[in-house]
Amino acid sequence: MVVAGCSRGTPPAPPPIEVTTLRLEPQPATVTLEYVGRTEAFNTVEIRPRTGGLLEKQVAVEGALVHAGQLLFKIDPQPYEEALAQAKAATAQAEAALEQARRDQARIAPLSKMDAASQQELDAVVARVAAGRAAVDAARAAQNTAQLNLGYTDITSPITGVVGRAQVRVGALVTAYQTLLTNVYDTDPMYVNYSISEQRLLEVQRLRGRSIDNKIKDPPAFHIVLADGSVYPHAGKLDFVDAAVDPRTGTLPVRLTVPNPERMLRAGQFARVVVDAQKLPDALLLPQRAVQELQGRNFVWLAGADQKAERRDVVMGSRVGEQWLVVSGLTAGDEVVVDGAQKLRNGSPIRVVPAAPAATFPSAATPASSGTP
């Protein structure tokens, strides 16, 4: 038994673990920050009638683009046409009475100088002339009011924008200055509102600096990512930064202006705001799958010169796309294990193999071989 045991010898060394690696090379990178924002119309106008009556016609199409001064709704004008005619008649009557009082004054004034008419008669006719002037002024004011009310039966848009949904239909009774007919949204440009944390604000200020007039020097680029993941073709511009941090949330409201000539953006949409926070000329980047975490600390595996695995603690920074920025722990030229690190231990033998080619998928014009949709 002793001889048989000795004949077995030492167990063979385990085969090397196959891994794929990446050699770190400095490269330019842009550190971006991402926030959740919401779009808001540049200007929103509530369309309310300035006179009451029955809604006779809806001219503008809901959701259509209208220009300033374009007719939107029309209120039944017939009662206001009759009121205007009555006001014109009252004005003519007051003007006729004033003319008669002036003729009486013209006759009595010479007679009063010759003592052929009493002072009382002269005073009475002078008073009638003054009262006639006041009556004419009042009648003309009433006529102007009637003319305005008739003009208010045509409800036009005060701005250029998109018409919202009509809140009332033809035939409805509307009340002056109360009934909401619709809204008109000025959507070019658009606002995008979001908030940043107090900590992030201090970081941006340290990175960018502030000028004397309290504006950010060299403002970063703002990109808008829509709900489907597509990048909006027009970049945003910093428009407003609130003067105070909200004490309830500890965030600072920020607003961007974004051109919207194609009317692609609508008020109330959710969008992601991606900000270019910092540009690095010589950044070290790693795929996120190459970094592992244990008890709150990050580490990677290196391929040593003797083809053995070596663990290295690292400090990681911001995410750059699908990669991770290395802050410390690695230098240019280090060969980091990307795939196959699950079985590694310090000193484990490894064999570097080429990375597997990316999986290809059939195009839309080529049907898939399987029956799975």
C-alpha positions in Angstrom: 0.0 0.0 0.0 2.9 2.4 0.7 4.5 1.6 -2.6 1.2 2.1 -4.4 0.6 5.4 -2.7 4.0 6.7 -3.6 3.6 5.7 -7.2 0.7 8.1 -7.6 3.0 11.2 -7.2 1.7 14.8 -6.9 -1.6 15.9 -8.5 -1.3 17.7 -11.8 -1.5 21.5 -11.8 -4.9 22.9 -12.8 -5.3 24.0 -16.3 -5.0 27.8 -16.9 -8.3 29.8 -16.8 -9.1 31.3 -20.2 -9.8 35.1 -20.0 -10.1 38.0 -22.3 -8.2 41.2 -21.4 -8.0 44.9 -22.3 -4.9 46.9 -22.3 -5.6 50.4 -20.8 -4.7 53.3 -23.1 -5.4 56.9 -22.4 -8.2 58.3 -24.5 -10.4 61.5 -24.6 -13.7 61.2 -22.8 -16.6 63.4 -21.8 -18.1 62.9 -18.4 -21.9 63.4 -18.6 -24.5 63.9 -15.9 -28.1 62.9 -16.5 -31.3 64.3 -15.0 -35.0 63.7 -15.5 -36.7 66.8 -17.0 -40.1 67.8 -18.2 -41.0 70.0 -21.2 -43.1 73.2 -20.8 -44.5 75.5 -23.5 -42.6 78.8 -23.9 -45.9 80.6 -23.5 -49.4 79.3 -22.7 -52.5 81.5 -23.3 -55.9 80.8 -22.0 -58.6 81.8 -24.6 -61.6 83.3 -22.8 -64.4 85.4 -24.4 -64.6 89.1 -23.6 -68.3 89.1 -24.2 -71.1 86.5 -23.5 -73.5 84.8 -25.8 -74.0 81.6 -27.8 -71.0 80.1 -29.5 -71.8 80.2 -33.2 -68.7 78.8 -34.9 -65.4 77.1 -34.1 -63.0 78.1 -36.8 -59.6 76.8 -35.7 -58.9 73.1 -35.8 -57.7 71.5 -32.6 -54.0 70.8 -32.6 -53.4 73.0 -35.6 -50.8 75.8 -35.8 -52.4 79.3 -35.7 -50.9 82.7 -36.1 -51.3 85.8 -34.0 -54.6 87.5 -34.9 -56.1 84.4 -36.5 -59.8 83.8 -35.9 -60.5 80.9 -33.4 -64.2 81.1 -32.4 -67.2 83.3 -33.2 -70.0 84.3 -30.9 -73.5 85.0 -32.3 -73.2 88.7 -33.2 -76.9 89.6 -33.8 -77.7 90.9 -30.3 -74.6 93.1 -30.4 -75.4 94.4 -33.9 -78.8 95.5 -32.6 -77.2 97.1 -29.5 -74.8 99.0 -31.8 -77.6 100.2 -33.9 -79.5 101.4 -30.9 -76.4 103.2 -29.6 -75.9 104.9 -32.9 -79.5 106.1 -32.8 -79.1 107.4 -29.2 -76.0 109.3 -30.3 -77.8 110.9 -33.2 -80.7 111.9 -30.9 -78.2 113.5 -28.4 -76.4 115.4 -31.2 -79.7 116.7 -32.5 -80.7 117.9 -29.0 -77.4 119.6 -28.6 -77.7 121.3 -32.0 -81.2 122.6 -31.0 -79.8 124.0 -27.7 -77.0 125.8 -29.5 -79.5 127.4 -31.9 -81.6 128.6 -28.9 -78.5 130.0 -27.3 -77.6 131.8 -30.5 -81.0 133.5 -30.5 -81.3 134.4 -26.8 -77.7 135.7 -26.3 -78.2 138.9 -28.4 -81.7 139.4 -26.9 -80.2 139.2 -23.4 -77.8 142.0 -24.3 -80.6 144.2 -25.3 -82.7 143.3 -22.2 -85.2 141.6 -24.5 -84.6 138.3 -22.7 -84.1 137.7 -19.1 -80.9 136.4 -17.5 -82.8 133.4 -16.3 -83.7 132.4 -19.9 -80.1 132.8 -21.0 -78.8 130.7 -18.1 -81.3 128.0 -18.9 -80.3 127.7 -22.5 -76.6 127.7 -21.5 -77.3 124.8 -19.2 -79.1 122.9 -21.9 -76.1 123.3 -24.2 -73.8 121.9 -21.5 -76.2 119.1 -20.7 -76.4 118.4 -24.5 -72.6 118.1 -24.8 -72.5 115.7 -21.8 -75.4 113.6 -23.4 -73.5 113.4 -26.7 -70.3 112.3 -24.9 -72.2 109.6 -23.0 -74.0 108.4 -26.2 -70.7 108.2 -28.1 -69.1 106.2 -25.2 -72.1 103.8 -25.3 -71.7 103.5 -29.0 -68.0 102.7 -28.7 -68.8 100.1 -26.1 -71.3 98.5 -28.3 -68.8 98.6 -31.2 -66.2 96.9 -28.9 -68.7 94.2 -27.8 -69.5 93.5 -31.4 -65.8 93.1 -32.2 -65.3 90.8 -29.2 -67.7 88.3 -30.9 -64.7 87.4 -33.1 -62.2 85.6 -30.8 -58.7 85.6 -32.2 -55.4 84.2 -31.0 -53.1 86.7 -29.3 -49.9 84.6 -30.1 -48.6 82.2 -32.7 -48.8 78.6 -31.4 -50.7 75.3 -31.4 -54.4 75.2 -30.5 -55.3 72.8 -27.7 -58.5 70.9 -27.2 -61.7 72.9 -27.3 -63.4 73.0 -23.9 -66.9 74.0 -25.2 -68.7 73.1 -28.4 -70.8 75.1 -30.9 -74.1 76.2 -29.4 -72.9 76.4 -25.8 -73.6 79.6 -23.8 -70.3 81.3 -22.8 -69.8 83.9 -20.1 -67.5 86.9 -20.6 -64.0 86.5 -19.0 -65.0 83.2 -17.3 -65.6 80.4 -19.8 -62.4 78.7 -20.9 -62.6 78.0 -24.6 -59.2 76.5 -25.3 -55.4 77.1 -24.8 -52.9 78.2 -27.3 -49.3 76.9 -26.7 -46.3 78.7 -28.1 -44.0 75.7 -28.5 -41.0 77.2 -30.4 -38.8 77.3 -28.4 -39.7 75.0 -25.6 -38.7 75.0 -21.9 -37.2 71.9 -20.3 -37.3 72.0 -16.5 -35.2 69.8 -14.2 -33.5 70.0 -10.8 -30.0 69.3 -9.6 -28.9 68.4 -6.1 -27.0 70.9 -4.0 -23.9 68.6 -4.0 -24.0 68.4 -7.8 -24.3 72.2 -8.0 -21.1 72.6 -6.0 -19.3 70.1 -8.2 -20.3 71.9 -11.3 -19.3 75.2 -9.9 -15.9 73.9 -9.0 -15.4 72.4 -12.4 -16.7 75.3 -14.4 -16.1 78.3 -12.1 -18.4 81.3 -11.9 -17.9 84.8 -13.3 -18.5 88.1 -11.5 -22.1 88.3 -12.8 -22.8 84.8 -11.3 -23.1 83.1 -14.6 -21.4 79.8 -15.4 -18.3 80.3 -17.5 -18.2 78.3 -20.7 -21.7 76.7 -20.2 -21.8 73.0 -21.0 -23.7 71.4 -23.8 -27.2 70.1 -22.9 -28.6 67.2 -24.9 -32.2 66.0 -24.7 -32.9 62.3 -24.8 -36.6 61.4 -25.6 -38.7 58.6 -24.2 -37.7 56.2 -27.0 -34.0 56.7 -26.3 -33.4 58.9 -29.4 -31.4 62.1 -29.0 -33.3 65.2 -29.9 -31.5 66.9 -32.8 -31.3 70.4 -31.2 -29.2 71.1 -28.2 -30.5 73.0 -25.2 -29.3 76.3 -23.8 -29.2 77.3 -20.2 -31.9 79.8 -19.6 -32.6 80.1 -15.9 -31.1 78.9 -12.6 -33.2 79.6 -9.5 -31.8 81.9 -6.9 -32.5 79.5 -4.0 -32.3 75.8 -3.2 -35.7 74.2 -2.4 -35.4 73.4 1.4 -37.9 70.6 1.1 -36.0 68.6 -1.6 -32.5 70.1 -1.4 -32.5 70.7 -5.1 -32.1 73.7 -7.3 -34.5 74.3 -10.2 -32.9 74.8 -13.6 -34.5 75.6 -16.9 -33.3 75.2 -20.5 -34.6 76.6 -23.8 -34.7 74.2 -26.7 -35.5 75.1 -30.4 -38.6 73.3 -31.6 -39.1 74.2 -35.3 -40.4 70.8 -36.3 -42.9 70.9 -33.3 -41.6 67.5 -32.2 -41.7 68.4 -28.5 -45.0 68.8 -26.8 -45.8 70.4 -23.4 -45.7 68.0 -20.5 -43.3 65.4 -22.0 -40.7 63.6 -19.9 -37.2 63.8 -21.2 -33.7 63.1 -20.0 -31.2 66.0 -19.8 -27.7 64.9 -20.5 -25.1 67.5 -19.5 -21.4 67.5 -20.6 -19.9 68.1 -17.2 -16.2 67.5 -17.8 -13.9 66.8 -20.8 -10.9 64.6 -20.0 -8.1 64.5 -22.6 -6.4 61.3 -21.2 -9.0 59.2 -19.4 -8.6 55.5 -18.5 -11.9 53.7 -19.2 -13.0 50.2 -18.4 -16.1 48.2 -19.4 -18.4 48.0 -16.4 -18.4 44.2 -16.4 -14.6 44.2 -15.7 -15.1 45.9 -12.3 -16.2 43.8 -9.4 -17.4 44.9 -5.9 -16.8 43.3 -2.5 -17.9 44.9 0.8 -18.3 48.3 -0.8 -14.8 48.3 -2.5 -14.2 47.9 -6.2 -11.4 45.7 -7.6 -10.2 44.3 -10.9 -8.1 41.4 -12.0 -4.8 42.0 -13.9 -2.9 39.7 -16.2 0.6 39.6 -14.8 3.8 39.2 -16.8 4.0 35.5 -15.5 0.5 34.8 -16.9 -1.0 34.8 -13.4 -4.0 36.7 -12.1 -3.4 39.6 -9.7 -6.1 41.4 -7.8 -6.0 45.2 -7.7 -8.2 47.6 -5.7 -9.4 50.6 -7.8 -11.4 53.7 -7.3 -14.0 54.3 -10.0 -15.6 57.6 -11.0 -18.4 58.6 -13.3 -20.0 56.4 -16.0 -19.2 57.3 -19.5 -21.7 55.5 -21.7 -21.2 51.7 -21.1 -17.7 52.3 -19.6 -16.4 53.4 -16.2 -13.9 56.1 -15.5 -10.9 54.9 -13.5 -9.9 57.5 -10.8 -7.0 55.6 -9.2 -5.5 52.2 -8.9 -4.5 51.6 -12.5 -2.1 53.1 -15.0 -1.8 53.2 -18.7 -0.5 49.8 -20.1 -2.1 47.7 -17.4 -3.8 44.6 -18.9 -7.2 44.2 -17.2 -9.2 41.0 -17.3 -12.6 41.7 -18.8 -14.3 38.3 -19.2 -13.7 35.1 -17.3 -12.8 36.7 -13.9 -15.5 34.7 -11.9 -13.1 31.8 -11.1 -9.9 33.8 -10.5 -7.9 33.9 -7.3 -4.6 35.6 -6.6 -1.9 33.7 -8.5 -4.4 31.7 -10.6 -2.8 30.7 -13.9 -4.5 32.3 -16.9 -4.4 32.1 -20.6 -5.4 35.1 -22.6 -7.7 34.3 -25.5 -9.2 36.6 -28.2 -12.6 38.1 -27.4 -15.6 36.4 -28.9 -17.1 38.2 -31.9 -20.2 40.2 -31.2 -23.5 38.4 -31.9 -25.1 39.3 -35.2 -28.8 39.4 -35.8 -30.8 39.0 -39.1 -31.8 42.2 -40.7 -35.5 43.2 -41.1 -35.3 42.1 -44.8 -33.9 38.6 -43.9 -36.4 36.4 -42.1 -35.2 34.6 -38.9 -34.6 30.8 -39.1 -36.7 30.0 -36.1 -40.4 30.5 -35.7 -40.0 32.8 -32.7 -41.4 36.3 -33.6 
